[in-house]
Amino acid sequence: MDTHLTDDVVGPLPGDYKSDVKPIWCPGCGDYSVLAGITRAMATMGLERHDTVVVSGIGCSSRIPAYTSVYGYHTVHGRSLAVASGVKLARPELNVLIFGGDGDGFSIGGNHFLHACRRNVDMTYIVMDNQVYGMTKGQASPTTEADWCESKLTPEGPGVNPIQPVALALACGANFVARGFSNNPNEVARLIVEGVRHPGFSVIHILSPCVTFRPEQRNWKSTVHPYGREPTDDPNEAMRAVLEDDGFGLGIFLAGNRRPFQPESAATRSIAQIEEGFAV
Amino acid sequence: MTVDSVTIALVGSGGAGAMTAGQMLLDAAANVGWYGLMSRSTGPQIRGGEAAALVRLSPTPVHGPGDRFDIIIAFDWQNVERFAAELPLSEKSVIITDPSQGEVPAVLAASGAKQVELPIKELAGRIPGGRVNMVGLGAVMAIVGLPRAGIDAVIQKALGKKGDAAIQASNAGIDAGSKEAAGWNLGLELAAPNKDGAVRWNISGNEAAGLGALKGGVKFCAAYPITPATEILEWLAPNLAKTGGKLVQAEDELASIAMCLGASFSGVPSITATAGPGLSLMTECIGLGVASETPVVIVDVQRGGPSTGIPTKSEQSDLNIAVYGLHGDAPHLVVGPTSIADCLFTTQWAVHLAEALQTPAIVLSDQAMGQSRAIVDKPADAPHKANRLLATDLGGEGKYKRYANTESGVSPAAIPGMPGGEHTADGLEHAENALPSSQASDHQKQLDKRLRKLTSYDYGDAWADVEGEGEIAVVTWGSATGPSREAVRRLEAAGTKARLVAIRLISPVQPAKLAAALEGVTKVLVVEQTHGAQFHKFLRGHYDLPGAVSVFSRPGPLPIRAREVHETLLSLI
């Protein structure tokens, strides 16, 4: 991780990490602020653009890579964490961040989320949760309330309980787990910086309203509240606290001590030596 | 009087050691200078169940399974009816049976094969630590005339760790079996080996594919186990590590192909191996590789399908999904090795092509090649290496065009770490500068470019194995090549000229090259191992086949045998 520039040295500016591409998002979308938080975090850390890779799946928030000026890979629905794991395992010296939404991460990509948490590759996952599939015009996601009846697909409501991403991340073994709110890009940036600097797999759950299909989420600004505890390095303690949380507590829940997964290898044999094993 | 080829089945339920005996027989034959092929027939059981080692030995290279079994030696007859159809016999065959294990099953006895009794269990029982498979191995060695010296090093290698007592028990078992069989005079003594001094290898198709990946320059593999491809991954795990590469076990095939794309996006040549069910799961990401122009190699060791099908038995029925399985217009590479040894060349070539053309390459191996082991001449070194065209002039800020519309269709790649090359690779259709675009002109331009880079590339002579001359030709691919090659040579030996064209480069198609290879041909026989004649239909869709076309197509698990191809050719003349 290239973090030689500290916060008080004049370094790159957030704008240096933005591309010229205009986002496809609706006016008022929370993702604008998250993007601002992301570029602010990159500037704070002074990440080298050419040594930074951002990976995403499919969905509104997964469009972010093209809105940045670093290396990006906009992949297929649900597979961003697996693609990003390949990047980081093959090139450990790169900074790897992943962006996506609740459907991409916890529904179609659920299995990869489980295994990314337990594998603990040193990368940071920023998941923007708006409790709806926005790009396909408003269907229930795995974080949607059971009685949300605004979708033509499930007019009586999805009828199943939502996933709580922070609890899921802890249960699956993520090493750093935090929650932020898009309305406060400075805090989003701080959480991302902490997550990137923390070794292992970091999950930053960001409440990011969809004002088009979930206009009531505009009220989140009066619903969120500080989580109110100091970060712990004990997953059990973090889990106990999260089970008491209402889903709107903001802050760092866990900054754990698990060793990141990074297989090492060094060339000790030539291919010719390996081939000798086949000789009769 | 000696024979030029002998085919042996060592049969026994789990624990009898049939596979071990077959392996040792092949190794010993290699040590004395014979060529050989050993394939496996097993049931679905993890341990136990029916099992047979199917071994063919010859003084000349062995291309495929024998026409029929000359010798079947059974340690017991449990469940043999489950794969009796895979054990063709004739009245010239010999069944060696232990009277303590009951009668020879009627399905085999009906062949009229000669039956010879050998009290295998009793002989083994007289030796402390004696095992039936060593007694059987000794009998087979005596029948085919394999010198006793050939087995010593094999025993040492197989049992050295188990200590002197185990070695003595094995030696005693082999001697007991050999002594009993010495006087049988079955006329199955194999002709003397041709000791030309050249180096020979003892290798399986799956090992050869793994080696091909290494030689091509692969440094990353993401793996999810699946029969019959797992041995590629298990071979690569230690050998990638020894050569500075990495293998990681993924949570599923969706992840293994995605991890490979990620590693390759960051510039590291990558491979994964799977079978039909895994290939089905991978198809979406293979399409991403096509659209984002990210090279990756997928080895599909085909097995009987559809669905779970017959995991332990071979078929060539993934041809359609490999060629046509991606949604959208998604040109990519599909290649098929034509022999066990060729799994090395073809996989190495696939790595080279995928990297040169910045696109996915599917290598269609199959269970018959992957899980069989052959004694072959050491394969020649091929020059093919991963060599991706990298951008050298990244220009100024924002000037780099990842998907530049070049004449060749190959756009110089920038990989992370290269300043000025920052871009977002995308599965969304895009403009030359990599930004998403749904414009008709950009779609047309990128579709043309992705097709052009494949069709304008010079693949050289490796597109097919083209052999022989004459007006009748066999057109085949994959593991059907071996028996086809042997059938063509039999025809030639009897004075009829014939050609063999085994297509290695399945996609993109090479119509001009096939037309040249079939110039003057009036009769074509297409040989393949599918139920739906997938290869024949594929040829019909893309090639003009000259003259009268016949098809020999049959699904697995029965292997195609040279005799069947030969007889079909004779019926066409």
Interface residues (C-beta under 8 A of the other chain):
Chain A: D20 V21 E48 R49 H50 D51 T52 V53 V54 V55 P65 A66 T68 S69 V70 Y71 G72 Y73 H74 T75 V76 G78 R79 A82 V83 A84 S85 G86 V87 K88 L89 A90 R91 E93 L94 N111 H112 L114 H115 P263 S265 A266 A267 T268 R269 S270 I271 I274 E275 F278 A279 V280
Chain B: A30 N31 V199 R200 W201 N202 I203 E207 L211 L214 K215 K219 F220 A222 N239 L240 A241 K242 T243 G244 G245 K246 L247 V248 A250 E251 D252 L254 A255 S256 A258 M259 C260 L261 G262 A263 S264 F265 S266 G267 V268 S270 E284 C285 G287 L288 S292 I375 K378 G398 P416 G417 M418 P419 G420 G421 E422 H423 T424 A425 D426 G427 L428 A434 L435 P436
